[in-house]
Amino acid sequence: MASGQQWVLVEMVQAFYEAPAYHLILEGILILWIIRLLFSKTYKLQETYKLTDKEKEDLIEEWQPEPLVPPVSKDHPSLHYDVVTGPPSHNITVNGKECINFASFNFLGLLDNDRVKQKALASLKKYGVGTCGPRGFYGTFDVHLELEDRLSKFMRTEEAIIYSYGFATIASAIPAYSKRGDIVFVDEAACFSIQKGLQASRSFIKYFKHNDMEDLERLLKEQEVEDHKNPRKARVTRRFIVVEGLYINTADVCPLPELVKLKYRYKVRIFLEESMSFGVLGEHGRGVTEHFGVNIDDIDLISANMENAVASIGGFCCGRSFVIDHQRLSGQGYCFSASLPPMLAAAAIEALNIMEEDPDIFTVLREKCRYVHTALQGTPGLKVVGEPFAPALHLQLEKSSGSRDTDAVTLRTIVDYCLERKVALTLARYLVKEERFLPPPTIRVVVTVQQSEDEMKAAASCIREAALAILK
């Protein structure tokens, strides 16, 4: 044992002599620095000057805290409301003036439907107003299960799940599946609820140009190259494409057949947000999958709110059972929010009954959308943005002033002009500082099945008259 220790010592001495000079110098400096730190004195900071009580009081009075929120002008449009009295159905009373409603997303006219109201009233008498509990804590009512079953059958999927708040539906669904380290490819025009879901997911986000499949494929190819460099990481990284069926900010439809091809070519999953296309597109109102004739099983998750065509509150997701069941365990809006009031679930069920009984309603809606789209063409100073079959079109200034605020004021003047003449329109509103890609200011024109040809013609004429008077 002793000879072994001597041999180790001899090796250490030999290595010391064979080591480069710079190595020995560096080690020596480090050793000296450690010794200095160990034996150096610690100095206690002493108060060099003691303030008097008066000086302390003066400093306290002079101190101004940072504002809790940034200052906002009292003239900001969000602080001034157009007040509605009565139901926002075909006719709407705004600021005491009865108008034809071209502003509310009541596409199928079900908001004031007698059958829907009677079902909601009967449910109100049976269950009461709210639920006072999430689905997992005595918040699951039989009417919720019935609505989920009806939605899954209507959409021809295995299962559906309902949320009590439309915005929270896709915002909860995305982070339920996509986590830190995963990759999400998103259209630049994605709505704000999608953006919030992406933010909550903490995933790596890659935006592609709006409806540009070449740009999306470029990003997918770049990711494929990265995956080949690190196959071990690639095996545990999930990849998603998130798009809207009918974009709320641009009123155009996603190229779903091309997206499905890219899905299988690059092995990614597709999440489809259909709040604007559910109950609008397709022969039976099933959305963009029916519109394009795409097999719904090719889409990994479909979400939509029930606040537009269905004229209720809340939202739903549908797809394969094992996908949907995961949200019951990790969808934040589902797990922690009070469940949908039973009367609103009953109203949604009756709305589905009407949609199934009268599929011609979707054809009527699309015809009226085309009529309004054509009637608005050639409006002086304004251009129509959106597909001819989109029920919520945008009117954008042909020539911007260069100032977003000035453009918004100009468009608001047109809205007010029409409101005075009993045509209710609205500006598209955005959280300017929060949007990832801020759309330009626009007037939103909403088409419903209840509007007559004379009313649509009168509205188009009123908008044209306003543009001529204001955009001189």
Salt bridges, closest charged atoms under 4 A:
GLU27 OE2 - HIS23 ND1 3.55
ASP58 OD2 - LYS54 NZ 3.21
ASP82 OD2 - ARG412 NH2 3.04
ASP112 OD1 - LYS117 NZ 2.95
GLU148 OE2 - ARG135 NH1 2.95
GLU148 OE2 - ARG328 NH1 3.40
ASP149 OD2 - LYS153 NZ 3.17
GLU158 OE2 - ARG320 NH1 3.55
GLU159 OE2 - ARG328 NH2 3.05
ASP182 OD2 - ARG238 NH2 2.98
ASP187 OD1 - HIS210 ND1 2.83
ASP215 OD1 - ARG218 NH2 2.69
GLU217 OE2 - ARG265 NH1 2.82
GLU222 OE2 - ARG218 NH1 2.98
GLU226 OE2 - LYS229 NZ 3.67
ASP227 OD2 - ARG239 NH2 3.09
ASP252 OD2 - HIS210 NE2 2.84
GLU290 OE2 - HIS284 ND1 2.94
GLU290 OE2 - ARG286 NH1 3.08
ASP300 OD2 - LYS263 NZ 3.16
ASP325 OD1 - ARG328 NE 3.49
GLU350 OE2 - ARG115 NH2 2.68
GLU356 OE1 - ARG150 NH2 2.81
GLU357 OE1 - ARG115 NH1 2.92
ASP416 OD1 - ARG412 NH2 2.68
GLU434 OE1 - LYS196 NZ 3.69
GLU455 OE2 - HIS90 NE2 3.07
GLU465 OE2 - ARG421 NE 3.60
